[in-house]
Amino acid sequence: MLMSTYTDKYGPDGVVLIAFLAGVMITILALLQLAPLVEFISYPVTTGFMSAGVITIVLGQLVAMVGIKGSTVNAIKAIETFIIGINQFNTWDLVMGLVCVVILLGIWHLGEITEKAINRTKEPTGWQLFLRYFSMARNAIVLIASIVFVVIMITTTGQSPVGTPEQIEEGFPPIRPPTFQLQIGDETLSFAQTLSELSAPLFVVPLILLLEFVSVAKSFAGGKTIDTTQELLALGLTNILGSFVQSIPVSASFVRSAVNVASGVKTPISNLYTGGIMLAVLGVLAQYLSYIPTSTLAAVIITSLLPLFKIPQVTMACFRSSKRDLIPMYATFFVGLFVNLTFAILFGVLVDLVFILYPTARPKLIIKSCKFPDIGEALLVVPDKNLSYSNIEFMKQRIIKSAGLTKLDVIVVDGSFVHVLDTTSIKALKETVGFFQSSQKKILFMSWRNHVRDQFVKFDNNHSDLFIPSVSFTDKYDVHLEDQNSLQDIY
């Protein structure tokens, strides 16, 4: 879905080049150990993405199940395609699809009962083992039975009553490097011009591939730890090597992963088996793919995806524990459902980051009038976290506003909870010092760590005399501003 826009604009060669360059960028990220950058995908965002993907794909497969062809990139498009193509409705496809769904769900349920029975016994019987593997092989069984049905119908009636895929050309693609000079219209671009032209997709595509890859991995990890660096290296090399056989950019797939899980796949060794079959199909069996009913494929995909729709369960869990997490989850869900699955992850991560960054930009400040033994009565300001470019202006304005509400001439900023400063925060603090000096007031810094004090002083080799050690004081009264705490909340 992501690449359809770029295919229309740059053609097959452009998409293959994007795959190569995206693979290079992802591989570099892995080699530089920058994989943690893609770990900003929370469980609610993953759930929203996964559930939106389930509904979008299921709607698309339901459209295919009744014999209608068309675009189903999101829920709205799938419904639109169904309405526009209603004249293509095929009753045989619907019956075939529903029968396959019932059979698949029945065998799956039988497998669940068998597993519970096996867990209650020390040793499974031969019949139980047969039912276990029969359940695992349900997708293959239904596909083979459907192919046999189509072959029989073609043999006896001369045509298939159900829709089947178009004929796929046999043979392997040639192995050659991607084209590094794009042809757009009558103009051939140089490599530098090509990179400039592809600047937007080269930012979007690797990011989406990374987020989608990690999101799918987390969805099926079952709580196990994921080696993100290893995953990114595999993803990057896959896209690089794939570009030499004219592959589009690839990432993890919910459909493929769901079918693997539903089929009982446990280890990556299954990829050798799947890859071997794909090579055999491309080489000598491609012509037989046209006998697989489209409705049967839709039934396999639908029944594999249904258990992954977890919005109701996670909604209840978030409602009981952290209602805030409902916002990024449903933001991801609705963007994926009604706009595009590809950008849903990115949008969900951005919404999540807002919740992470907002407390940093709005620190809690304790502002009190206190009496110090050597200073006398002064205004005490206590920030509860590090000062940085994102929050220093907020704190600066609060200090100045609070000082204006009192007649106190001394302001004491307690740095007990400040572990680091950045250049912007140091500059703003020095501007605050200058402001109070021009107002005939004095600002002092109490209980600041030595390395933080050194950062502040070395900025312009000034104001070292403003730092004082921690001293006892008497809490007198609050300076009332919104969002203030008591001293006991922080000390």
C-alpha positions as CSV (number, residue, x, y, z in Angstrom):
1,M,0.0,0.0,0.0
2,L,2.8,2.4,0.9
3,M,4.7,1.7,-2.4
4,S,1.7,2.1,-4.7
5,T,2.1,5.9,-4.8
6,Y,5.9,5.6,-5.5
7,T,5.3,3.0,-8.2
8,D,3.0,5.3,-10.1
9,K,5.5,8.1,-9.8
10,Y,8.9,6.4,-10.3
11,G,8.0,3.1,-11.9
12,P,9.4,-0.3,-11.0
13,D,13.1,0.8,-11.2
14,G,12.5,3.6,-8.7
15,V,10.8,1.3,-6.2
16,V,13.6,-1.2,-6.5
17,L,16.1,1.6,-5.8
18,I,14.1,2.7,-2.8
19,A,14.3,-0.9,-1.5
20,F,18.1,-0.9,-1.9
21,L,18.7,2.5,-0.3
22,A,16.2,1.8,2.6
23,G,18.0,-1.4,3.2
24,V,21.3,0.4,3.4
25,M,20.0,3.0,5.8
26,I,18.4,0.3,8.1
27,T,21.6,-1.8,8.1
28,I,23.7,1.3,9.1
29,L,21.3,1.9,12.0
30,A,21.7,-1.7,13.1
31,L,25.6,-1.6,12.8
32,L,25.7,1.7,14.8
33,Q,23.6,0.1,17.5
34,L,20.8,2.7,17.1
35,A,18.1,0.0,17.3
36,P,16.7,1.4,20.6
37,L,15.4,4.4,18.6
38,V,12.6,2.2,17.3
39,E,11.6,0.9,20.7
40,F,9.3,3.8,21.3
41,I,6.4,1.7,20.3
42,S,4.1,1.1,23.4
43,Y,1.8,-1.9,23.8
44,P,-1.3,0.3,23.3
45,V,0.1,1.6,20.0
46,T,0.9,-1.9,18.9
47,T,-2.6,-3.1,19.8
48,G,-4.2,-0.2,17.9
49,F,-2.1,-0.9,14.9
50,M,-2.7,-4.7,15.1
51,S,-6.5,-4.3,15.5
52,A,-6.8,-1.8,12.7
53,G,-4.8,-4.1,10.5
54,V,-7.1,-7.0,11.4
55,I,-10.3,-5.1,10.5
56,T,-8.8,-3.5,7.3
57,I,-7.5,-6.9,6.0
58,V,-10.7,-8.8,7.0
59,L,-12.9,-6.2,5.2
60,G,-10.6,-6.5,2.2
61,Q,-10.8,-10.3,2.3
62,L,-14.6,-10.2,2.7
63,V,-14.7,-8.2,-0.5
64,A,-12.6,-10.7,-2.2
65,M,-14.7,-13.6,-0.8
66,V,-17.7,-12.5,-2.7
67,G,-15.8,-12.2,-6.0
68,I,-15.3,-8.4,-6.1
69,K,-11.9,-7.0,-7.2
70,G,-10.6,-3.5,-6.3
71,S,-8.6,-1.5,-3.8
72,T,-9.0,-2.1,-0.1
73,V,-6.2,0.0,1.5
74,N,-8.5,1.1,4.3
75,A,-11.9,0.4,5.7
76,I,-13.6,3.2,3.8
77,K,-12.0,2.1,0.5
78,A,-13.0,-1.5,1.1
79,I,-16.7,-0.5,1.6
80,E,-16.5,1.8,-1.4
81,T,-15.1,-1.1,-3.5
82,F,-17.8,-3.4,-2.3
83,I,-20.6,-0.9,-3.2
84,I,-19.1,0.0,-6.6
85,G,-18.4,-3.7,-7.5
86,I,-21.7,-5.2,-6.2
87,N,-22.5,-6.3,-9.8
88,Q,-19.4,-8.6,-9.6
89,F,-21.0,-10.5,-6.6
90,N,-20.5,-14.2,-7.0
91,T,-22.7,-16.5,-4.9
92,W,-20.3,-19.5,-5.5
93,D,-17.4,-17.5,-4.0
94,L,-19.4,-16.5,-1.0
95,V,-20.5,-20.1,-0.4
96,M,-17.0,-21.5,-0.9
97,G,-15.6,-18.8,1.5
98,L,-18.2,-19.4,4.2
99,V,-17.8,-23.2,4.0
100,C,-14.0,-22.8,4.4
101,V,-14.4,-20.4,7.3
102,V,-16.7,-22.9,9.1
103,I,-14.3,-25.8,8.5
104,L,-11.2,-23.8,9.5
105,L,-12.9,-22.6,12.8
106,G,-14.2,-26.1,13.5
107,I,-10.8,-27.7,13.1
108,W,-9.2,-24.9,15.1
109,H,-11.7,-25.5,17.9
110,L,-11.1,-29.2,17.8
111,G,-7.4,-28.5,18.1
112,E,-8.0,-26.3,21.2
113,I,-10.0,-29.1,22.8
114,T,-7.3,-31.6,22.0
115,E,-4.5,-29.4,23.5
116,K,-6.5,-29.1,26.7
117,A,-6.9,-32.9,26.8
118,I,-3.2,-33.4,26.2
119,N,-2.3,-31.0,29.0
120,R,-4.4,-33.0,31.4
121,T,-2.5,-36.3,30.6
122,K,1.2,-37.2,31.0
123,E,1.5,-38.8,27.5
124,P,-0.7,-37.9,24.5
125,T,-2.4,-40.8,22.7
126,G,-1.8,-41.5,19.1
127,W,-5.3,-40.1,18.3
128,Q,-4.6,-36.9,20.2
129,L,-1.3,-36.4,18.3
130,F,-3.1,-37.0,15.0
131,L,-5.7,-34.4,15.9
132,R,-3.0,-31.9,17.0
133,Y,-1.2,-32.1,13.7
134,F,-4.4,-32.2,11.8
135,S,-5.4,-28.9,13.4
136,M,-2.0,-27.4,12.6
137,A,-2.3,-28.4,9.0
138,R,-5.9,-27.1,8.6
139,N,-4.9,-24.3,6.2
140,A,-3.1,-26.6,3.9
141,I,-5.9,-29.2,4.1
142,V,-8.5,-26.6,3.1
143,L,-6.4,-25.2,0.3
144,I,-5.7,-28.6,-1.2
145,A,-9.4,-29.6,-0.9
146,S,-10.4,-26.3,-2.7
147,I,-7.9,-26.9,-5.5
148,V,-9.3,-30.4,-6.0
149,F,-12.8,-29.0,-6.2
150,V,-11.7,-26.4,-8.8
151,V,-9.9,-29.0,-10.9
152,I,-12.9,-31.3,-10.8
153,M,-15.3,-28.5,-11.8
154,I,-13.0,-27.4,-14.7
155,T,-12.7,-31.0,-15.9
156,T,-16.4,-31.7,-15.8
157,T,-17.9,-28.3,-16.8
158,G,-15.0,-26.6,-18.6
159,Q,-14.8,-23.6,-16.1
160,S,-14.5,-22.8,-12.5
161,P,-17.6,-21.4,-10.7
162,V,-15.4,-19.6,-8.2
163,G,-12.9,-16.8,-8.8
164,T,-9.2,-17.8,-9.0
165,P,-6.0,-15.7,-9.3
166,E,-4.6,-14.6,-12.6
167,Q,-2.0,-16.8,-14.3
168,I,1.5,-16.2,-12.9
169,E,4.5,-16.4,-15.2
170,E,7.0,-19.1,-14.3
171,G,10.7,-18.4,-13.9
172,F,13.1,-16.5,-11.7
173,P,13.8,-12.8,-12.1
174,P,17.3,-11.9,-13.4
175,I,19.9,-11.1,-10.8
176,R,21.2,-7.5,-11.4
177,P,21.9,-4.4,-9.3
178,P,19.2,-1.8,-9.1
179,T,19.2,1.2,-11.5
180,F,20.9,4.2,-9.8
181,Q,19.7,6.7,-12.4
182,L,16.0,7.2,-12.6
183,Q,14.2,7.8,-15.8
184,I,11.4,10.3,-15.3
185,G,9.6,11.1,-18.5
186,D,12.2,11.9,-21.2
187,E,14.8,12.9,-18.6
188,T,17.5,10.7,-17.1
189,L,18.6,11.9,-13.7
190,S,22.1,11.6,-12.3
191,F,22.6,9.7,-9.1
192,A,22.8,12.9,-7.1
193,Q,19.5,14.1,-8.7
194,T,18.0,10.7,-8.1
195,L,18.8,11.0,-4.4
196,S,17.3,14.5,-4.3
197,E,14.2,13.3,-6.0
198,L,13.8,10.3,-3.6
199,S,14.5,12.4,-0.5
200,A,10.9,12.1,0.8
201,P,10.5,8.3,0.3
202,L,14.0,7.7,1.7
203,F,12.9,9.3,5.0
204,V,9.4,7.8,5.1
205,V,10.0,4.3,3.8
206,P,12.8,3.2,6.2
207,L,11.0,4.7,9.2
208,I,7.7,2.9,8.3
209,L,9.5,-0.4,7.6
210,L,11.3,-0.2,11.0
211,L,8.2,0.7,13.0
212,E,6.0,-1.9,11.2
213,F,8.7,-4.6,11.6
214,V,9.1,-4.0,15.3
215,S,5.4,-3.6,15.9
216,V,4.6,-7.0,14.3
217,A,7.5,-8.6,16.2
218,K,6.1,-7.3,19.5
219,S,2.6,-8.4,18.6
220,F,3.7,-12.0,18.2
221,A,6.5,-12.1,20.7
222,G,4.2,-13.2,23.6
223,G,6.1,-11.1,26.1
224,K,9.5,-12.5,25.1
225,T,12.5,-10.1,24.7
226,I,13.2,-9.0,21.1
227,D,16.8,-8.4,19.9
228,T,16.0,-5.2,17.9
229,T,19.5,-4.9,16.5
230,Q,19.3,-8.4,15.1
231,E,15.9,-7.8,13.6
232,L,17.0,-4.5,12.0
233,L,20.1,-6.1,10.5
234,A,17.9,-8.9,9.0
235,L,15.5,-6.4,7.7
236,G,18.2,-4.2,6.1
237,L,20.0,-7.1,4.5
238,T,16.8,-8.5,3.2
239,N,15.9,-5.3,1.4
240,I,19.5,-4.9,0.0
241,L,19.6,-8.5,-1.4
242,G,16.0,-8.3,-2.5
243,S,16.7,-5.3,-4.7
244,F,19.1,-7.4,-6.8
245,V,16.1,-9.5,-7.8
246,Q,13.8,-6.5,-8.4
247,S,12.0,-6.7,-5.1
248,I,9.9,-3.9,-3.6
249,P,10.7,-2.8,0.0
250,V,9.7,-5.5,2.4
251,S,8.9,-5.6,6.1
252,A,7.0,-7.9,8.5
253,S,3.5,-8.9,7.5
254,F,0.6,-9.3,9.8
255,V,-1.1,-11.7,7.4
256,R,1.9,-13.9,6.9
257,S,2.8,-13.9,10.7
258,A,-0.8,-14.7,11.7
259,V,-0.9,-17.6,9.3
260,N,2.4,-18.9,10.6
261,V,1.2,-18.7,14.2
262,A,-2.1,-20.3,13.3
263,S,-0.2,-23.1,11.6
264,G,1.9,-23.8,14.6
265,V,5.2,-22.4,13.5
266,K,7.7,-22.1,16.4
267,T,11.1,-21.2,14.9
268,P,12.7,-19.3,12.0
269,I,13.6,-22.6,10.4
270,S,10.1,-22.4,8.9
271,N,11.5,-19.7,6.6
272,L,13.7,-22.2,4.9
273,Y,10.7,-24.4,4.2
274,T,8.6,-21.5,3.0
275,G,11.4,-20.1,0.9
276,G,12.1,-23.5,-0.7
277,I,8.4,-23.9,-1.6
278,M,8.3,-20.3,-3.0
279,L,11.4,-21.0,-5.2
280,A,9.8,-24.3,-6.4
281,V,6.5,-22.5,-7.2
282,L,8.3,-19.8,-9.1
283,G,10.4,-22.3,-11.0
284,V,7.9,-25.0,-12.0
285,L,4.6,-24.7,-10.1
286,A,3.5,-21.1,-10.8
287,Q,0.8,-22.2,-13.3
288,Y,-1.0,-24.2,-10.6
289,L,-1.5,-21.2,-8.4
290,S,-4.4,-20.2,-10.6
291,Y,-6.4,-23.2,-9.3
292,I,-6.5,-21.8,-5.7
293,P,-9.9,-20.2,-5.1
294,T,-9.7,-16.5,-4.1
295,S,-12.4,-17.1,-1.5
296,T,-10.4,-19.9,0.1
297,L,-7.4,-17.7,0.5
298,A,-9.6,-15.1,2.0
299,A,-11.1,-17.6,4.5
300,V,-7.6,-18.7,5.6
301,I,-6.5,-15.1,6.1
302,I,-9.7,-14.1,8.0
303,T,-9.6,-17.0,10.4
304,S,-5.9,-16.5,11.1
305,L,-6.4,-12.8,11.9
306,L,-9.5,-12.9,14.1
307,P,-7.7,-13.9,17.3
308,L,-5.4,-10.8,16.9
309,F,-8.2,-8.3,17.4
310,K,-7.5,-7.3,21.0
311,I,-9.0,-3.8,21.2
312,P,-11.8,-4.8,23.6
313,Q,-9.5,-6.6,26.1
314,V,-6.8,-3.9,26.1
315,T,-9.4,-1.1,26.4
316,M,-10.7,-2.7,29.6
317,A,-7.2,-3.2,30.9
318,C,-6.2,0.5,30.1
319,F,-9.5,1.7,31.6
320,R,-8.7,0.0,34.9
321,S,-5.0,0.9,35.0
322,S,-4.0,3.8,32.8
323,K,-6.8,5.7,30.9
324,R,-4.2,7.9,29.3
325,D,-3.0,5.0,27.1
326,L,-6.4,4.8,25.5
327,I,-5.6,8.0,23.5
328,P,-2.5,6.7,21.5
329,M,-4.2,3.3,21.1
330,Y,-7.4,4.6,19.6
331,A,-5.5,7.3,17.6
332,T,-3.4,4.5,16.0
333,F,-6.5,2.4,15.5
334,F,-8.7,5.0,13.7
335,V,-5.8,6.3,11.5
336,G,-5.0,2.8,10.5
337,L,-8.7,2.0,9.9
338,F,-9.8,5.1,8.0
339,V,-6.6,6.6,6.5
340,N,-3.7,4.2,6.0
341,L,-2.1,1.4,8.1
342,T,1.3,2.4,7.0
343,F,1.2,5.8,8.7
344,A,-0.9,4.6,11.7
345,I,2.2,3.4,13.6
346,L,4.0,6.7,13.0
347,F,1.0,8.7,14.1
348,G,0.6,6.5,17.2
349,V,4.2,6.9,18.2
350,L,4.0,10.7,17.8
351,V,0.9,10.8,20.0
352,D,2.7,8.7,22.6
353,L,5.7,11.0,22.5
354,V,3.5,14.0,23.2
355,F,2.5,12.3,26.5
356,I,6.2,11.5,27.3
357,L,7.5,15.0,26.4
358,Y,4.7,17.1,28.0
359,P,5.8,16.4,31.6
360,T,9.3,17.3,30.7
361,A,8.2,20.6,29.2
362,R,6.0,21.3,32.2
363,P,7.9,20.4,35.4
364,K,6.3,20.7,38.8
365,L,7.7,23.6,40.7
366,I,7.5,24.0,44.5
367,I,7.4,27.8,45.2
368,K,7.4,28.8,48.9
369,S,8.3,31.7,51.1
370,C,10.9,30.4,53.5
371,K,13.1,31.8,56.2
372,F,16.9,31.0,55.9
373,P,19.3,31.5,58.8
374,D,21.8,33.7,56.9
375,I,19.7,35.0,54.2
376,G,16.5,35.8,56.0
377,E,13.1,35.5,54.3
378,A,13.4,34.4,50.6
379,L,11.4,32.9,47.9
380,L,12.3,29.2,47.5
381,V,11.8,27.5,44.0
382,V,12.3,23.8,43.7
383,P,12.1,22.1,40.2
384,D,11.3,18.4,40.3
385,K,13.4,17.4,37.3
386,N,16.3,18.3,35.0
387,L,16.2,21.6,33.3
388,S,16.4,21.6,29.5
389,Y,15.5,23.6,26.4
390,S,12.0,22.2,26.5
391,N,11.1,23.4,30.0
392,I,13.4,26.3,31.0
393,E,11.2,29.1,29.5
394,F,8.3,27.7,31.5
395,M,10.3,27.7,34.7
396,K,11.8,31.1,34.0
397,Q,8.4,32.7,33.6
398,R,7.1,31.0,36.7
399,I,10.0,32.3,38.8
400,I,9.6,35.8,37.6
401,K,5.8,35.7,38.0
402,S,6.1,34.3,41.6
403,A,8.7,36.9,42.5
404,G,6.4,39.6,41.3
405,L,3.7,38.4,43.7
406,T,5.9,39.0,46.8
407,K,8.0,41.8,48.2
408,L,10.9,39.4,48.8
409,D,14.3,40.5,47.4
410,V,16.0,37.1,47.4
411,I,15.1,34.1,45.3
412,V,16.6,30.7,46.1
413,V,16.5,28.0,43.4
414,D,17.0,24.5,44.9
415,G,18.8,22.2,42.5
416,S,18.6,19.0,44.5
417,F,16.7,17.3,41.6
418,V,18.7,18.8,38.8
419,H,21.3,16.4,37.4
420,V,22.2,18.0,34.1
421,L,21.8,21.3,32.2
422,D,21.9,22.0,28.5
423,T,23.1,25.2,26.8
424,T,19.7,26.7,26.4
425,S,18.8,26.2,30.1
426,I,22.1,27.7,31.3
427,K,21.6,30.8,29.0
428,A,18.0,31.2,30.3
429,L,19.1,31.0,33.9
430,K,21.8,33.6,33.4
431,E,19.1,35.8,31.7
432,T,17.0,35.3,34.8
433,V,20.0,36.4,37.0
434,G,20.3,39.5,34.9
435,F,16.6,40.3,35.1
436,F,16.6,40.1,38.9
437,Q,19.8,42.1,39.2
438,S,18.2,44.9,37.1
439,S,15.2,44.7,39.4
440,Q,17.4,45.1,42.5
441,K,16.8,41.5,43.5
442,K,19.1,38.6,44.0
443,I,18.9,35.0,42.9
444,L,20.9,32.2,44.6
445,F,21.4,28.6,43.7
446,M,21.3,26.1,46.6
447,S,22.2,22.4,46.8
448,W,23.3,22.2,43.1
449,R,25.7,19.3,42.3
450,N,29.3,20.2,41.6
451,H,29.3,19.2,37.9
452,V,26.1,21.1,37.3
453,R,27.5,24.2,39.0
454,D,30.6,23.8,36.8
455,Q,28.5,23.7,33.7
456,F,26.8,26.9,34.7
457,V,29.9,28.8,35.6
458,K,32.0,27.7,32.7
459,F,29.4,28.9,30.2
460,D,30.8,32.5,30.6
461,N,33.1,32.1,33.6
462,N,30.7,34.1,35.7
463,H,28.3,33.9,38.6
464,S,30.2,31.3,40.7
465,D,29.4,33.5,43.8
466,L,25.7,32.7,43.4
467,F,25.9,29.1,44.5
468,I,25.4,28.3,48.2
469,P,25.4,24.9,50.1
470,S,22.3,23.3,51.4
471,V,21.0,25.0,54.6
472,S,18.0,24.4,56.9
473,F,15.0,26.7,56.5
474,T,11.6,27.3,57.9
475,D,8.6,26.9,55.6
476,K,6.3,30.0,56.0
477,Y,3.7,30.2,53.3
478,D,2.9,29.2,49.7
479,V,3.1,31.6,46.8
480,H,-0.1,30.6,45.1
481,L,0.2,29.6,41.4
482,E,-1.6,26.9,39.6
483,D,0.0,23.4,39.6
484,Q,1.9,23.9,42.8
485,N,2.7,21.1,45.3
486,S,3.6,21.1,48.9
487,L,7.2,20.7,50.0
488,Q,6.4,17.3,51.5
489,D,5.4,16.0,48.0
490,I,9.0,16.3,46.8
491,Y,11.3,16.2,49.8
